[in-house]
Structures are given as structure tokens and as C-alpha cells.
Amino acid sequence: MFESRLRDLREDNDLKQKNIADLLNIHQTTYSDYELGRVNIPVASLHILADYYNVSIDYLLCRTNTKKPYPKK
């Protein structure tokens, strides 16, 4: 699921929830809610995370297993 993909990417990069929450300018508890599926993540945050992890939003949303981001215009 989407939530586990967020957690896996964060853990694979040896990051704490606080690190990603700071990147998104949100509280750690809000980010935790994203990973637990309690709160829907805003589209703007998806863009930030996709750029940060160098993956596509489709990968973040589990629509593909291909990590490679789309080319920038």
C-alpha cells in the first residue's frame, strides 16, 4: 500500500519521520498520520517527496513498481 511505500522509502534512506516532516513543513505527528493512512497526503507534498526521493508520484502511489521519475519539461 501507499503508506508502507512512504515508510519504506524513508527507512531505506535512514531517515526519521521528523526529517521528512521538516522537509514538508509539518509536524512529525502529521507525517506519522500519512504513514498510518489516517490523513490523506496533499498533492503538493507528493511532489516534494517524489523530487526528494527521485521517484515518480505513480511510484509513491503504488501505481507502478518503476522508481524512475518522469523527465522534467
ZAKOLKOL-245378 format. One record per atom (N, C-alpha, C): residue number from 1; residue in one letter; y, z, x. Coordinates in pm, 1 decimal. Each point is the difference from the previous one (the first is absolute). Layout:
residues N
[atom NUM 'A' [Y Z X]]
...
This chain:
residues 73
[atom 1 'M' [-118.5 0.0 81.6]]
[atom 1 'M' [118.5 0.0 -81.6]]
[atom 1 'M' [126.0 0.0 86.8]]
[atom 2 'F' [108.8 -30.1 -64.4]]
[atom 2 'F' [130.3 -6.4 65.6]]
[atom 2 'F' [34.0 129.9 72.7]]
[atom 3 'E' [-25.5 112.2 -65.2]]
[atom 3 'E' [36.5 129.5 56.9]]
[atom 3 'E' [-75.3 26.7 129.9]]
[atom 4 'S' [-127.6 -33.2 2.4]]
[atom 4 'S' [-77.1 23.2 122.3]]
[atom 4 'S' [42.8 -95.5 111.0]]
[atom 5 'R' [45.1 -118.0 -36.9]]
[atom 5 'R' [47.8 -93.3 102.0]]
[atom 5 'R' [126.6 54.3 65.6]]
[atom 6 'L' [89.8 58.8 -79.3]]
[atom 6 'L' [120.1 62.4 56.7]]
[atom 6 'L' [-37.5 110.2 97.5]]
[atom 7 'R' [-90.7 85.5 -42.1]]
[atom 7 'R' [-42.2 111.2 85.1]]
[atom 7 'R' [-69.1 -50.9 126.6]]
[atom 8 'D' [-87.9 -98.6 -14.2]]
[atom 8 'D' [-71.7 -53.6 115.2]]
[atom 8 'D' [95.0 -61.2 102.1]]
[atom 9 'L' [98.1 -75.9 -45.8]]
[atom 9 'L' [96.6 -58.8 92.7]]
[atom 9 'L' [77.5 109.1 74.3]]
[atom 10 'R' [40.9 101.6 -72.9]]
[atom 10 'R' [74.5 109.3 61.8]]
[atom 10 'R' [-86.1 72.1 103.2]]
[atom 11 'E' [-122.0 32.9 -37.5]]
[atom 11 'E' [-88.2 72.5 91.2]]
[atom 11 'E' [-42.3 -85.3 118.7]]
[atom 12 'D' [-22.9 -129.3 -22.2]]
[atom 12 'D' [-35.5 -90.0 110.5]]
[atom 12 'D' [110.5 -8.4 104.4]]
[atom 13 'N' [122.8 26.9 -41.7]]
[atom 13 'N' [114.0 -2.4 91.4]]
[atom 13 'N' [38.6 141.1 46.5]]
[atom 14 'D' [-89.8 95.7 -24.6]]
[atom 14 'D' [20.7 139.9 42.0]]
[atom 14 'D' [133.9 56.0 -46.3]]
[atom 15 'L' [32.8 -26.9 -124.9]]
[atom 15 'L' [125.8 47.2 -57.4]]
[atom 15 'L' [-25.6 106.8 -104.4]]
[atom 16 'K' [96.4 86.0 -18.6]]
[atom 16 'K' [-2.5 101.6 -104.3]]
[atom 16 'K' [73.8 -54.5 -122.6]]
[atom 17 'Q' [-27.9 57.7 -114.4]]
[atom 17 'Q' [72.2 -39.6 -120.5]]
[atom 17 'Q' [150.0 15.0 19.9]]
[atom 18 'K' [41.0 102.0 71.8]]
[atom 18 'K' [142.1 25.1 25.4]]
[atom 18 'K' [63.5 -117.5 74.1]]
[atom 19 'N' [-72.8 -59.6 94.9]]
[atom 19 'N' [53.0 -114.8 73.9]]
[atom 19 'N' [32.9 -116.3 -93.4]]
[atom 20 'I' [-91.1 -29.4 -91.3]]
[atom 20 'I' [20.3 -112.2 -91.4]]
[atom 20 'I' [103.7 36.1 -105.1]]
[atom 21 'A' [-0.2 124.1 -44.8]]
[atom 21 'A' [101.8 43.9 -96.0]]
[atom 21 'A' [139.4 -16.0 60.3]]
[atom 22 'D' [15.7 35.5 127.7]]
[atom 22 'D' [129.0 -17.3 67.4]]
[atom 22 'D' [38.8 -147.3 6.7]]
[atom 23 'L' [-97.2 -85.8 29.0]]
[atom 23 'L' [25.5 -144.4 4.0]]
[atom 23 'L' [52.2 -49.7 -134.6]]
[atom 24 'L' [-55.8 53.2 -108.5]]
[atom 24 'L' [36.5 -43.7 -135.1]]
[atom 24 'L' [117.0 78.9 -58.4]]
[atom 25 'N' [49.9 97.7 74.8]]
[atom 25 'N' [108.9 87.2 -47.6]]
[atom 25 'N' [-35.7 72.8 -128.6]]
[atom 26 'I' [-120.3 56.7 -1.6]]
[atom 26 'I' [-46.8 77.4 -114.1]]
[atom 26 'I' [-58.8 131.3 52.2]]
[atom 27 'H' [-30.1 90.7 -90.0]]
[atom 27 'H' [-65.1 125.4 37.5]]
[atom 27 'H' [-147.4 -25.8 28.9]]
[atom 28 'Q' [-57.2 81.4 85.1]]
[atom 28 'Q' [-142.3 -11.4 32.5]]
[atom 28 'Q' [-85.9 14.4 -124.8]]
[atom 29 'T' [41.3 86.2 -91.3]]
[atom 29 'T' [-79.2 19.7 -122.5]]
[atom 29 'T' [-2.1 -125.6 -87.4]]
[atom 30 'T' [110.1 -74.5 0.9]]
[atom 30 'T' [3.5 -126.3 -74.8]]
[atom 30 'T' [-96.3 -99.2 62.2]]
[atom 31 'Y' [2.6 -8.7 133.5]]
[atom 31 'Y' [-94.0 -91.8 66.0]]
[atom 31 'Y' [-143.9 42.5 -27.7]]
[atom 32 'S' [-26.4 128.5 1.9]]
[atom 32 'S' [-133.2 50.1 -32.0]]
[atom 32 'S' [-41.5 -45.4 -139.5]]
[atom 33 'D' [94.0 4.6 -93.2]]
[atom 33 'D' [-28.4 -47.2 -135.7]]
[atom 33 'D' [-34.5 -148.4 -2.1]]
[atom 34 'Y' [62.4 -79.4 85.7]]
[atom 34 'Y' [-36.1 -142.4 10.6]]
[atom 34 'Y' [-146.8 -12.8 42.7]]
[atom 35 'E' [-37.3 74.0 105.1]]
[atom 35 'E' [-136.0 -9.0 52.0]]
[atom 35 'E' [-103.2 52.5 -99.3]]
[atom 36 'L' [39.8 92.5 -84.5]]
[atom 36 'L' [-91.5 55.0 -100.1]]
[atom 36 'L' [1.3 -79.0 -130.7]]
[atom 37 'G' [88.8 -99.5 -10.4]]
[atom 37 'G' [7.1 -82.1 -120.5]]
[atom 37 'G' [67.5 68.5 -116.9]]
[atom 38 'R' [74.5 105.1 26.6]]
[atom 38 'R' [69.8 72.3 -106.9]]
[atom 38 'R' [131.4 -66.0 -39.3]]
[atom 39 'V' [58.5 -74.3 93.9]]
[atom 39 'V' [129.5 -64.0 -21.0]]
[atom 39 'V' [-11.4 -144.5 48.0]]
[atom 40 'N' [55.3 -92.8 -75.7]]
[atom 40 'N' [2.5 -139.9 43.0]]
[atom 40 'N' [101.6 -17.2 111.4]]
[atom 41 'I' [-38.8 -74.6 99.7]]
[atom 41 'I' [87.7 -22.7 114.5]]
[atom 41 'I' [97.7 -113.2 -32.7]]
[atom 42 'P' [128.4 18.0 28.3]]
[atom 42 'P' [98.5 -105.3 -28.4]]
[atom 42 'P' [-23.0 -124.6 87.2]]
[atom 43 'V' [37.1 -113.2 -54.5]]
[atom 43 'V' [-16.6 -127.0 70.8]]
[atom 43 'V' [74.4 2.6 134.1]]
[atom 44 'A' [117.9 57.9 3.1]]
[atom 44 'A' [76.1 6.1 125.3]]
[atom 44 'A' [-78.0 75.8 107.3]]
[atom 45 'S' [-70.4 103.2 -39.3]]
[atom 45 'S' [-80.7 75.9 95.9]]
[atom 45 'S' [-119.5 -82.1 47.8]]
[atom 46 'L' [-56.8 -80.8 -88.7]]
[atom 46 'L' [-108.8 -89.3 41.8]]
[atom 46 'L' [46.1 -96.3 107.7]]
[atom 47 'H' [120.0 -52.5 -15.7]]
[atom 47 'H' [56.1 -91.1 100.3]]
[atom 47 'H' [13.5 70.9 134.7]]
[atom 48 'I' [52.8 119.0 -2.5]]
[atom 48 'I' [19.0 76.6 124.0]]
[atom 48 'I' [-134.6 27.0 66.8]]
[atom 49 'L' [-97.2 42.7 -78.5]]
[atom 49 'L' [-131.2 31.6 56.9]]
[atom 49 'L' [-70.9 -124.0 52.6]]
[atom 50 'A' [8.4 -109.9 -71.6]]
[atom 50 'A' [-62.7 -124.0 46.8]]
[atom 50 'A' [60.3 -43.2 133.8]]
[atom 51 'D' [131.4 8.0 10.6]]
[atom 51 'D' [65.1 -35.2 127.0]]
[atom 51 'D' [-37.8 99.0 109.7]]
[atom 52 'Y' [-3.3 127.6 -32.3]]
[atom 52 'Y' [-30.1 103.3 98.6]]
[atom 52 'Y' [-141.6 -15.6 55.6]]
[atom 53 'Y' [-95.9 -22.3 -88.4]]
[atom 53 'Y' [-139.8 -13.8 42.2]]
[atom 53 'Y' [-37.2 -143.3 38.7]]
[atom 54 'N' [93.9 -92.7 -17.8]]
[atom 54 'N' [-21.7 -141.2 31.2]]
[atom 54 'N' [-117.8 -57.5 -80.5]]
[atom 55 'V' [4.5 25.0 -129.5]]
[atom 55 'V' [-101.3 -51.4 -92.3]]
[atom 55 'V' [72.2 -61.4 -120.0]]
[atom 56 'S' [-75.7 -68.8 -83.6]]
[atom 56 'S' [60.0 -55.4 -121.7]]
[atom 56 'S' [-2.0 105.4 -111.2]]
[atom 57 'I' [87.2 -16.3 -96.3]]
[atom 57 'I' [-1.1 88.3 -116.3]]
[atom 57 'I' [-131.4 -17.7 -75.8]]
[atom 58 'D' [-52.9 -120.8 -2.2]]
[atom 58 'D' [-129.8 -21.9 -64.3]]
[atom 58 'D' [-108.5 84.4 66.0]]
[atom 59 'Y' [7.5 16.7 131.1]]
[atom 59 'Y' [-96.1 86.1 68.6]]
[atom 59 'Y' [19.5 145.2 -43.9]]
[atom 60 'L' [125.2 45.4 -4.2]]
[atom 60 'L' [26.5 137.2 -43.6]]
[atom 60 'L' [-54.7 25.2 -140.7]]
[atom 61 'L' [11.8 -99.2 -86.4]]
[atom 61 'L' [-42.6 13.3 -139.7]]
[atom 61 'L' [-147.4 -33.9 -22.1]]
[atom 62 'C' [-72.7 -24.3 108.9]]
[atom 62 'C' [-144.2 -30.4 -5.0]]
[atom 62 'C' [-30.8 -130.9 -71.7]]
[atom 63 'R' [94.5 -91.7 2.7]]
[atom 63 'R' [-23.6 -132.7 -59.2]]
[atom 63 'R' [-68.4 -92.7 99.4]]
[atom 64 'T' [0.5 39.3 128.3]]
[atom 64 'T' [-68.0 -73.7 105.6]]
[atom 64 'T' [-41.0 99.8 107.4]]
[atom 65 'N' [-96.6 -39.1 80.2]]
[atom 65 'N' [-39.4 82.5 114.1]]
[atom 65 'N' [56.1 -54.9 130.2]]
[atom 66 'T' [80.9 -104.9 -11.2]]
[atom 66 'T' [64.8 -59.5 116.5]]
[atom 66 'T' [130.7 72.6 26.0]]
[atom 67 'K' [11.2 60.2 117.8]]
[atom 67 'K' [118.9 79.4 31.6]]
[atom 67 'K' [122.3 -85.9 32.8]]
[atom 68 'K' [-20.7 -118.7 52.4]]
[atom 68 'K' [108.4 -82.1 51.7]]
[atom 68 'K' [111.0 -18.7 -104.1]]
[atom 69 'P' [123.3 32.2 38.0]]
[atom 69 'P' [111.2 -20.2 -95.0]]
[atom 69 'P' [32.6 -147.8 -14.8]]
[atom 70 'Y' [68.4 -29.6 -106.3]]
[atom 70 'Y' [45.6 -137.5 -21.7]]
[atom 70 'Y' [114.2 -31.5 94.3]]
[atom 71 'P' [14.7 -128.1 37.5]]
[atom 71 'P' [112.3 -35.7 88.3]]
[atom 71 'P' [134.0 27.9 -66.5]]
[atom 72 'K' [95.4 44.0 78.0]]
[atom 72 'K' [135.2 25.3 -51.0]]
[atom 72 'K' [72.6 -132.9 -14.3]]
[atom 73 'K' [88.4 -7.2 -97.8]]
[atom 73 'K' [78.8 -123.1 -20.9]]
[atom 73 'K' [113.5 -4.7 96.5]]
